[in-house]
Amino acid sequence: MHLRLTDEQEMVRKTIRKFVEKELIPLENDVLRNEREGKPSLPEGKMEELQQKAEEAGFWGINTPAEYGGADLGQMMLAIVQMEVARTFVPFQFGGSADNILYYGNEQQKETYLIPTIQGEKKSCFAMTEPGAGSDTRNLRTTAVKDGSDWLINGEKTFITGGNEADFVMVIAVTNKELHQESQGRKGVTCFIADRSMGWESEYIHTMGEWGPAALIFDNVRVPEENILGEIDHGYDLGLEWIGFARWIVGARAVGAAERLLNMAIDYANERETFGKPIGERQAIQWQIADSAVEIEAAKWLVLNAAFTLDQGEDNRHYASMAKLYGANMGNNVIDRVLQIHGGMGYTRELPIERWYREARLWRIYDGTDEIQRLIISRNLLKGHVKIG
Ligand SMILES: Cc1cc2nc3c(=O)[nH]c(=O)nc-3n(C[C@H](O)[C@H](O)[C@H](O)COP(=O)(O)OP(=O)(O)OC[C@H]3O[C@@H](n4cnc5c(N)ncnc54)[C@H](O)[C@@H]3O)c2cc1C
């Protein structure tokens, strides 16, 4: 057992940190200004420019298999990269990646959707949630009914990340109502790849964060049979895989943000004087800093464990839920303390803390709420799927 990053991992971490400090952090003021003026966080073309710079530094397709031109660095490296990039709120993503479930596509689907997504020519989104079915996917109502050699999709999806920008959606629809009910929602649904040009529409949903997901409307959207991703009636498994991947990444991002914010609080605690002393000399402040540092460290190990387990080819879902649950809550606790340590300044829009505070609240909700993660973890233990110790 080796509880340190390898030389290679350490080198990647340092390189990404340099990239974040040189290319992303200097954009933070512009991002804040744009968002406050109701404009997109980054001007058009800026993401592509940044992705190109990252590619020149060797970071493209971080987790994409080599046969698709990616670096295929593995999950541990992905965790390290995500923690580093989350040190800024500038909404940057490395180029050269695609949703994990698109790799299940047949050759034609890979050519039409997977490869253009990796190349940055097409944008995707994944749609499971509906107004009446979030945690409880047994209530899915969107249907796909066979019509000749096509399927007609009807229904509404909600809170779909990237749904306003996407060129195509991987949408989960009920294809066999009886099977869906009998199997408690685990079967009887199918994943369809539907191009925007096939007729679905999106509506922006305003949230307390700086970007909005979309409601997607399907009104007799005609999708050809060849656009079924995976097997008919087995779309739920794909859905779980899509959500499961994103889960522990939420924990990783919370670690990165919390580290940066705690550093801000430490600097402020050393500088800000009240009653003749820096506030950092008060136990009330010291304990907030200590608790935050301990929680960040704990979350980091949970995230690395989830990533390591996956790299071993093992089922990491239990650890992914732990990393997500603890990481998301840690992130919210730390940001709250950092805001408190900054006093009134923390509450202003002169500092980015309030922005992070609003964004962090989402971590406890999407990709499975806190309550659902607790349900998964406790069920695994109570049913003996996972043993303590
Ligand atoms: C910004 C944003 C982006 C999102 N992106 C996507 C996306 O790209 N694709 C997608 O498909 N979905 C997406 N979602 C949906 C997200 O995954 C759901 O909002 C989430 O799963 C919760 O579902 P819900 O909102 O319907 O809440 P509900 O399921 O109605 O839950 C309401 C409350 O009850 C609790 N609860 C529910 N069931 C139980 C239970 N059995 N025991 C105890 N408590 C319970 C929940 O934890 C929650 O606190 C996104 C959501 C948001 C806000």
The ligand as an SDF file (V2000), in Angstrom:
LIG
                    3D

 53 58  0  0  0  0  0  0  0  0999 V2000
  -29.0160   21.8190  -11.8820 C   0  0  0  0  0  0  0  0  0  0  0  0
  -29.4760   20.4040  -12.0350 C   0  0  0  0  0  0  0  0  0  0  0  0
  -28.9260   19.6250  -13.0530 C   0  0  0  0  0  0  0  0  0  0  0  0
  -29.4050   18.3200  -13.2590 C   0  0  0  0  0  0  0  0  0  0  0  0
  -28.9260   17.5930  -14.3340 N   0  0  0  0  0  0  0  0  0  0  0  0
  -29.5710   16.4290  -14.6790 C   0  0  0  0  0  0  0  0  0  0  0  0
  -29.2610   15.7680  -15.9190 C   0  0  0  0  0  0  0  0  0  0  0  0
  -28.3600   16.1830  -16.6810 O   0  0  0  0  0  0  0  0  0  0  0  0
  -29.9760   14.6700  -16.2730 N   0  0  0  0  0  0  0  0  0  0  0  0
  -30.9820   14.1540  -15.4700 C   0  0  0  0  0  0  0  0  0  0  0  0
  -31.5850   13.1470  -15.8510 O   0  0  0  0  0  0  0  0  0  0  0  0
  -31.2860   14.7600  -14.2900 N   0  0  0  0  0  0  0  0  0  0  0  0
  -30.6080   15.8830  -13.8790 C   0  0  0  0  0  0  0  0  0  0  0  0
  -30.9440   16.5210  -12.6920 N   0  0  0  0  0  0  0  0  0  0  0  0
  -32.0040   15.9640  -11.8570 C   0  0  0  0  0  0  0  0  0  0  0  0
  -31.5290   15.4910  -10.5080 C   0  0  0  0  0  0  0  0  0  0  0  0
  -30.7870   14.3090  -10.6330 O   0  0  0  0  0  0  0  0  0  0  0  0
  -32.7690   15.3550   -9.6110 C   0  0  0  0  0  0  0  0  0  0  0  0
  -33.2170   16.6720   -9.3270 O   0  0  0  0  0  0  0  0  0  0  0  0
  -32.4850   14.6030   -8.3530 C   0  0  0  0  0  0  0  0  0  0  0  0
  -32.2310   13.2470   -8.6400 O   0  0  0  0  0  0  0  0  0  0  0  0
  -33.6500   14.6880   -7.3400 C   0  0  0  0  0  0  0  0  0  0  0  0
  -34.8740   14.4290   -7.9490 O   0  0  0  0  0  0  0  0  0  0  0  0
  -36.1010   15.4380   -7.6990 P   0  0  0  0  0  0  0  0  0  0  0  0
  -35.6230   16.8120   -7.9550 O   0  0  0  0  0  0  0  0  0  0  0  0
  -37.2490   14.9480   -8.4780 O   0  0  0  0  0  0  0  0  0  0  0  0
  -36.4240   15.3130   -6.1530 O   0  0  0  0  0  0  0  0  0  0  0  0
  -37.3450   14.1920   -5.4790 P   0  0  0  0  0  0  0  0  0  0  0  0
  -36.9370   12.8540   -5.9560 O   0  0  0  0  0  0  0  0  0  0  0  0
  -38.7680   14.5680   -5.6570 O   0  0  0  0  0  0  0  0  0  0  0  0
  -36.9420   14.3440   -3.9610 O   0  0  0  0  0  0  0  0  0  0  0  0
  -37.4110   15.4120   -3.1320 C   0  0  0  0  0  0  0  0  0  0  0  0
  -36.7700   15.2520   -1.7570 C   0  0  0  0  0  0  0  0  0  0  0  0
  -37.1960   14.0000   -1.1740 O   0  0  0  0  0  0  0  0  0  0  0  0
  -36.0440   13.2270   -0.8790 C   0  0  0  0  0  0  0  0  0  0  0  0
  -36.3440   11.8130   -1.1310 N   0  0  0  0  0  0  0  0  0  0  0  0
  -36.8190   11.2600   -2.2730 C   0  0  0  0  0  0  0  0  0  0  0  0
  -36.9880    9.9410   -2.1230 N   0  0  0  0  0  0  0  0  0  0  0  0
  -36.5870    9.6460   -0.8530 C   0  0  0  0  0  0  0  0  0  0  0  0
  -36.5050    8.4500   -0.0820 C   0  0  0  0  0  0  0  0  0  0  0  0
  -36.8450    7.2610   -0.6080 N   0  0  0  0  0  0  0  0  0  0  0  0
  -36.0650    8.5220    1.2030 N   0  0  0  0  0  0  0  0  0  0  0  0
  -35.7280    9.7130    1.7350 C   0  0  0  0  0  0  0  0  0  0  0  0
  -35.7850   10.8890    1.0700 N   0  0  0  0  0  0  0  0  0  0  0  0
  -36.1950   10.8460   -0.2110 C   0  0  0  0  0  0  0  0  0  0  0  0
  -34.9500   13.7190   -1.8140 C   0  0  0  0  0  0  0  0  0  0  0  0
  -33.6630   13.4050   -1.3160 O   0  0  0  0  0  0  0  0  0  0  0  0
  -35.2420   15.2200   -1.8050 C   0  0  0  0  0  0  0  0  0  0  0  0
  -34.7230   15.7850   -0.6510 O   0  0  0  0  0  0  0  0  0  0  0  0
  -30.4140   17.7860  -12.4080 C   0  0  0  0  0  0  0  0  0  0  0  0
  -30.9210   18.5690  -11.3540 C   0  0  0  0  0  0  0  0  0  0  0  0
  -30.4770   19.8530  -11.1690 C   0  0  0  0  0  0  0  0  0  0  0  0
  -31.0600   20.6680  -10.0640 C   0  0  0  0  0  0  0  0  0  0  0  0
  1  2  1  0
  2  3  1  0
  2 52  2  0
  3  4  2  0
  4  5  1  0
  4 50  1  0
  5  6  2  0
  6  7  1  0
  6 13  1  0
  7  8  2  0
  7  9  1  0
  9 10  1  0
 10 11  2  0
 10 12  1  0
 12 13  2  0
 13 14  1  0
 14 15  1  0
 14 50  1  0
 15 16  1  0
 16 17  1  0
 16 18  1  0
 18 19  1  0
 18 20  1  0
 20 21  1  0
 20 22  1  0
 22 23  1  0
 23 24  1  0
 24 25  2  0
 24 26  1  0
 24 27  1  0
 27 28  1  0
 28 29  2  0
 28 30  1  0
 28 31  1  0
 31 32  1  0
 32 33  1  0
 33 34  1  0
 33 48  1  0
 34 35  1  0
 35 36  1  0
 35 46  1  0
 36 37  1  0
 36 45  1  0
 37 38  2  0
 38 39  1  0
 39 40  1  0
 39 45  2  0
 40 41  1  0
 40 42  2  0
 42 43  1  0
 43 44  2  0
 44 45  1  0
 46 47  1  0
 46 48  1  0
 48 49  1  0
 50 51  2  0
 51 52  1  0
 52 53  1  0
M  END
$$$$
